[in-house]
Amino acid sequence: MTDTKTNPIDDRPTKPAMLRGFRQRCPNCGEGMLFKGYLKVVDSCPVCSEDLHHHRADDGPAYLTILIVAHVLGFLMHFVWVYLRPDPFVMATVLTIFSVALSLYLLPRLKGMIVGIQWARRMHGFGQAD
C-alpha cells in the first residue's frame, strides 16, 4: 500500500483534463458539453453528473487569450509589413478581423482548459465530496 502523503495517487491526470477542457468537454468523462452558452459552464455534466459549478476561471482565460493573440498578431504584423508591404489601412483591417476571430475562437477553449486544470488538481472545491 502506498503512502498518499509521500506518493500521491494521480487519479485525475492533468493533461487529459486540460485537453478535454480545450475541446469544451467535461474534464471527467470527456463526453458531456462543458458550456451551455458561449462561456457559461454547466452546473453538472449531463453525461456523468460531475459537479462543475466549483470552477473559478475568472480572468485567467482572458489573460491567456490576450497573451496568445498578441504574440501571434505581433509576429504577423512584422512578417506582413516586411515581406508584403500592404496599404496600412488594408493591413489594419485584415489583422483586426483576424485578431477578433482568433480571440473568439480561443476564449472558450482556454476557459475549458482552466476548468479542466482546476478539476484535475482538486482546486476550489472540486475535491471536497470525493
Disulfide bonds with the S-S distance in Angstrom:
none
